[in-house]
Amino acid sequence: MATIYISLGSNINREQNTRAGIRALKRAFGDLILSSVYESEAVGFNGDAFYNMVIACETGMPVHDVNRILRGIEDANGRDRSGPRFSSRTLDLDLLLYDDLILDENGLKLPRDEILKNAFVLWPLAEIAPELRHPESGISYKKLWSDFDKNKENLKPVRFAI
């Protein structure tokens, strides 16, 4: 079994779509570990604020099958892929980590670059996996978050009943 970490984001009907994403992930993968939900400004474009979180679970599926399932869940929840890369989203599911696999093939890069670039990914990841180490740097997510420039993004935890 592989432990996987998935980022979930939504800025269109964000409460409804966040809950729908969690339910779909539970159906696909079983037991989930959920971070808190965080609100962040849109990054890379002007748009409504996002809800973001990180979800951990275990799977026996190969990495590319996991990625296909995530795309399918996005599509089933109205994800529009016709617009620019940085745009509003009903549901955005990104595979961040698949155990300690380092991979860059067929459009799938692990670990995801966003882990080190975006507070809305790193903070919730450090919350649920503080001692886990980044596969390339070997630094724990707790330490990476401690050293992160927290002035880069406006990010705050929100009360969110699952």
Secondary structure by P-SEA (a helix, b strand, c coil): cbbbbbbbbbccaaaaaaaaaaaaaaaaccbbbbccbbbbccccccccbbbbbbbbbcccccaaaaaaaaaaaaaaacccccccccccccbbbbbccccccccccccccccccccccccccaaaaaacccccccccccccaaaaaaaccccccccccccccc
